[in-house]
Amino acid sequence: MSTDRHAMIETIRRFPDVLTEVVGNLTHDQLTMKIPDDPWTIQQIVHHMADSHINSIIRLKLILTNDSPTLQGYDQDAWVTLPDVATPIENTLLILRGLHVRWCALWDSMTEEQWNRVGIHTEMGPVTPDRLLVIYSNHCNDHLAQIKRILATAPTK
């Protein structure tokens, strides 16, 4: 496995712990505050991470088990408005912890032939496991940075 792949898998592997460290002790007010420069709350971001990463592992499994499967996109902005996103983040952090163990087990076990398989995303077109790995490694980092920006701009009491 290439060094780049290994580093990206490690980002995904560590993500639940890093996220929990950042958000695990936040108050309800901190989790649900809105700031002018961001359309989502921290709570919405945490729940979005689970939704997105669940979709990604399913997409990866489809790519690994089907020839050129269709990978369905979804409206993430609509999903963060659904009622389940108002629930506490603790269960979502548990989902992410278990999901990332399984996800990384897949990434770690893949052959070079599997890395070259392709699915067809309804919005992005052809997608390989390598592309999914880059997208979701960046996804982890980007949303952690977003959460930290929200916390940094929060009004102090």
N, C-alpha and C positions, 0 to 999 in steps of 0.2 A: 504494500500500500504506500502511496506517495506521502511525503512529509506534509504536503498541503492538505491532503485528505485527512490524515491523522490529526492535524491541528484543528481542522473544522469539526471533526467528530468529537474531539475533546471539548470544544466550545459548547457543542450540543449536550455532551455528557454532563458538564459542570453547570449548565444553565439553571436547572431547578434549584440547586443549592445557592447559586449567586442571586437568583431572583428572590428566593425566600429570605436571604440575608437583607436585601434591600427593602422588601415590602412586608415582611412577616410581622413586624411590630408597629405598623402604621395604624393610626386611629381611623375610625369610620370617616371622619371629616377629611383626613388626608387622602384616603382612598377615593373619595367621591367628589373632591373639589374640582372645579372647572377653572382653567386659566385661559386668558384670551388667545394665546398663541397655539392652543392645542384643542382639537375637537373631542378628544377622549379623556376620560378620567383614568387614574391608575387602576381602579377596579375593572374598568372596561378593558384596559390593556391586558391585565392578567388573564381575564377570561378569554379574551381574543387569542392569547398565546396558546391556550389549550385547544380552542377550536381549530386554529390554524395548524398546529402540530399534529392533531388527530387527523386532519385532512391530509397532511403530508405523509404520514406513515401509511395511510391507506393508499395514497397515490404510489408510493414506493412499492408496496406489496402488489398493487395492480401491475406496475411495470415489470416486476420480477416474475410474475406468474401468468401474464397474458401477452400476446403479440400486439404491439401498438395500441394499448387500451386508451379509451377516452378518459381524461382526467378532468373532472367537472370543477369549474370555478364557482365562486359564490360571492355574494355581496357582503363583505366584512363590515361595512358601515351599517347595514341593516341588522346583521347578526348581533352587534354590540348594543342594540336597542331592545333585544328580546328580554323577557322577564327573568330568565335564568342568570343574566348578567348582574342582577341586583342582589344575588345571593352572596354570602361571605366567601372570601377568596381561599379559605383554608382547604376546602375540598378540591378546588382547582389546582392548588399547589401540590396536593397529593396525586391528582391525575397526572400532572406534568412529571412528577418524580417517577412514577411507574412507567409512563409512556416513554420517557427518555431512556430508561434502562432497556426497554424492548427495542426502541428505535436504534440505539447504538449497537445492540447485539446484531441487528440486521446489517448496519453499516460495516461493523467489524468483520463480518463473515463473508462479505461479497467477493466473488471472483471477478477477474478483469472482464470476462464475458458479460457478467451481470451489470457491471458499471457502464457498459456500452449499450444496454437495452434502451428502448425509447417508448414513451407514452405521448399522447397528443392532448395537450391541455386546451380547454375550450377558449381560453383567452390568450395564452402565451405561445401556442403551437407546440412543436416538438420539444420534449423535456427528457433529459437523461437523469439517472441517479446522481451523476456529478453535478448537474445543474441544480437539482433539488438540494444537494448538500451545501452548495454555495449560497443558495437563496436562504436556507433555514439557519445556517451558521450566522449569516448577516442579519437575519430576522431576529435572532436572539440578541445580538449586539445592538442593533438599531432600537429595539424596544426597551432594552435596559437603559440606553442613553436617553430615550424619550422620558422614561420614568424619572430619571435623575434630573432632567431639565425641569420637569413639572415640580419636583420637590424643591429644586433650587429657586424657582420663581414663586413658590407659595408664600403668601403673606405670613409674616411672623406675628405671633400674638403677644 
